[in-house]
Structure formats: structure tokens, C-alpha cells
Amino acid sequence: MTSPAQQPHLSNHHRNTLRQIFQHPTSHNIEWNAVRSLLEAVGSVAERHDGKFVVSVGPDTEFLEPPLQKDINTQMVVDLRRMLRDAGYGPDAAES
């Protein structure tokens, strides 16, 4: 079985975004557009009428509010790490 990062639907851009999400110390310049693209590649993303996004990846569903600026905040990074790790897209997958 191949790791999630080796699956053909993940581009180099998606793998780079994964690396940024799991980077320590936490990166403060992860762009929302890159995160949304990654989430669309590994799960489902739907925008609600209130501007929030319903994101389902693996067993988890989260309601994410897009940032006012282009970069996501630290709390969203923490939430994304948990969601992606639960779906098998952990730091090892980002390094593949």
C-alpha cells in the first residue's frame, strides 16, 4: 500500500503545503489558498452561506473560517495537523 503523499492526486505543491503544516516550529506563512487546495485533494470542501467551510478528511469533519489575511493562524495549523494525521497524512507522509 502506498502512503498518502505518494498517491497520484497529491502534487508537489500539496506535499509542500503538508510539510509546512507539520513543520516545527509552526510556520506562520501558510497560505489559505494552498491549504484549501490540499484539503480539496485529500477530502471534500464545501463553502457554507455564512462564509465558513465544511471540510471532511478521513474520519473528521471540521468547520473552518477562512482567515481575513492570506495566511492561516496557529490554531488552524493545530486543527489541520490533527485532521490530516487522523486521515493518514502525517509528517511521515509529508516527507515522502
C-alpha positions as CSV (number, residue, x, y, z in Angstrom):
1,M,0.0,0.0,0.0
2,T,1.3,3.4,-0.9
3,S,1.5,6.3,1.6
4,P,-1.0,9.2,1.0
5,A,1.8,11.5,-0.2
6,Q,2.7,9.1,-2.9
7,Q,-0.8,8.9,-4.3
8,P,-1.1,10.5,-7.7
9,H,-3.6,13.2,-6.7
10,L,-1.1,15.0,-4.5
11,S,1.0,17.4,-6.4
12,N,4.4,18.7,-5.3
13,H,2.5,21.9,-4.2
14,H,0.2,19.8,-2.0
15,R,3.2,17.9,-0.5
16,N,4.9,21.2,0.2
17,T,1.8,22.5,2.0
18,L,1.7,19.3,4.1
19,R,5.4,19.9,5.0
20,Q,4.6,23.5,6.1
21,I,1.6,22.3,8.2
22,F,3.7,19.7,10.1
23,Q,6.9,21.9,10.3
24,H,8.3,22.6,13.7
25,P,8.4,25.4,14.9
26,T,5.0,26.2,13.4
27,S,5.2,28.2,10.2
28,H,3.3,31.5,10.2
29,N,3.1,31.9,6.4
30,I,0.9,29.1,5.2
31,E,-1.5,30.5,2.7
32,W,-5.2,29.7,3.0
33,N,-5.5,29.1,-0.8
34,A,-2.8,26.4,-0.6
35,V,-4.5,24.8,2.4
36,R,-7.8,24.8,0.7
37,S,-6.3,23.2,-2.5
38,L,-4.7,20.5,-0.3
39,L,-7.9,19.8,1.5
40,E,-9.8,19.5,-1.8
41,A,-7.3,17.0,-3.0
42,V,-7.5,14.8,0.2
43,G,-11.1,15.2,1.2
44,S,-14.2,17.3,0.5
45,V,-14.6,21.1,1.0
46,A,-17.9,23.0,0.7
47,E,-18.5,26.6,1.4
48,R,-21.5,27.5,3.5
49,H,-23.7,30.5,3.2
50,D,-22.1,32.1,6.2
51,G,-18.6,32.0,4.5
52,K,-17.3,29.1,6.6
53,F,-16.1,25.9,5.0
54,V,-17.2,22.4,5.9
55,V,-14.1,20.2,5.5
56,S,-14.2,16.4,5.6
57,V,-10.9,14.5,5.6
58,G,-10.9,10.8,6.6
59,P,-13.0,10.3,9.7
60,D,-13.1,14.0,10.7
61,T,-15.3,16.9,9.7
62,E,-14.4,20.5,10.7
63,F,-16.0,23.9,10.2
64,L,-13.2,26.2,9.2
65,E,-13.4,30.0,8.9
66,P,-11.1,31.4,6.3
67,P,-8.6,33.9,7.6
68,L,-9.0,37.6,7.0
69,Q,-5.5,37.8,5.7
70,K,-3.9,35.3,3.2
71,D,-2.2,33.2,5.9
72,I,-3.8,30.8,8.4
73,N,-3.3,31.2,12.1
74,T,-1.6,28.8,14.6
75,Q,-4.9,27.3,15.9
76,M,-5.9,26.3,12.3
77,V,-2.5,24.7,11.9
78,V,-3.1,22.6,15.1
79,D,-6.6,21.6,13.9
80,L,-5.3,20.7,10.4
81,R,-2.4,18.6,11.9
82,R,-4.9,16.5,13.9
83,M,-7.3,16.1,11.0
84,L,-4.6,15.2,8.5
85,R,-2.8,12.9,10.9
86,D,-6.1,11.0,11.6
87,A,-6.6,10.5,7.8
88,G,-3.0,9.2,7.4
89,Y,-1.4,12.3,6.1
90,G,1.1,12.8,9.0
91,P,4.6,14.2,9.0
92,D,6.0,11.0,7.5
93,A,3.6,11.3,4.5
94,A,4.7,14.9,4.0
95,E,8.3,13.8,3.8
96,S,7.8,11.1,1.2
